[in-house]
Amino acid sequence: DQLCLLYSDDRRAAKNKRIVFDFWRKVLEGGHLDLAKNYLAEEYIQHNPNVPTGRQGFVDFLGQFSTPQDIQKILKARVVSIVAEDDLVIVATVSEQQDPHDPTKTYTTTWFDQFRLDRGKIVEHWDSSPKW
């Protein structure tokens, strides 16, 4: 239950988890790039080598691939965990991929996204993406 993963005895951790969760649902998966200003600081730093830094750079980049869709109550991604400590939130997701060595097979992999928040906005993001 993804919504249960948002719970924390620490109010700050719970708030930060919710911000990241809502950003993922509404902006990343929902394609509502106009809402990015509600979640990303203008000076947002992107550590993924394929995505520009800055809120506008993120919006311009995602705009190439994204169109607004209905916003879902939970993430479409298969979420394993949402962990928060201090100003950091880590979301772990699982996906099935085609095996590049054998196109008749698939494999499961885990992806980790880490966000740093400051004053209620995401100011930094890391993931394990290699350069495309």
Residue pairs with C-beta under 8 A, 6 or more apart in sequence:
2 21
2 74
2 75
2 79
2 82
3 73
3 74
5 17
5 79
5 81
5 82
6 14
6 17
6 18
6 21
6 82
7 14
8 14
8 17
8 84
10 84
12 84
12 86
13 84
13 85
14 84
15 120
16 84
16 87
16 88
16 89
16 115
16 117
17 82
17 84
17 89
19 39
19 89
19 117
19 120
19 121
19 122
20 82
20 89
20 91
20 115
20 117
20 122
21 75
21 82
21 91
22 39
23 39
23 40
23 122
24 75
24 77
24 91
25 71
25 72
25 73
25 74
25 75
26 32
26 35
26 39
26 71
27 33
27 35
27 36
27 39
27 40
27 62
28 62
29 69
29 72
29 75
29 76
29 77
30 68
30 69
30 70
30 71
30 72
31 62
31 66
31 67
31 68
31 69
32 68
32 71
33 59
33 62
33 63
33 66
33 68
36 55
36 58
36 59
37 55
39 121
39 122
40 55
40 58
40 121
40 122
41 55
41 118
41 119
41 121
41 122
41 123
42 54
42 55
42 56
43 54
43 55
43 123
44 53
44 54
44 55
44 58
44 121
44 122
44 123
44 124
44 125
45 53
45 123
45 124
45 125
46 52
46 53
46 54
46 57
46 58
46 124
46 125
47 124
47 125
47 126
47 127
48 125
48 126
48 127
48 129
49 129
49 130
49 131
50 129
50 131
50 132
51 57
51 58
51 61
51 62
52 58
52 60
52 61
75 93
77 93
77 95
78 93
78 94
78 95
79 91
79 92
79 93
80 92
80 93
80 94
80 110
81 90
81 91
81 92
82 89
82 90
82 91
82 92
83 89
83 90
83 92
84 90
87 116
87 117
87 118
88 114
88 115
88 116
88 117
89 114
89 115
89 117
90 112
90 113
90 114
90 115
91 112
91 113
91 115
92 110
92 111
92 112
93 110
93 111
93 113
94 108
94 109
94 110
94 111
95 108
95 109
95 111
96 106
96 107
96 108
97 106
97 107
97 108
97 109
98 105
98 106
99 105
99 106
99 107
111 127
111 128
112 127
112 128
113 125
113 126
113 127
114 125
114 126
114 127
115 122
115 124
115 125
116 122
116 123
116 124
116 125
117 123
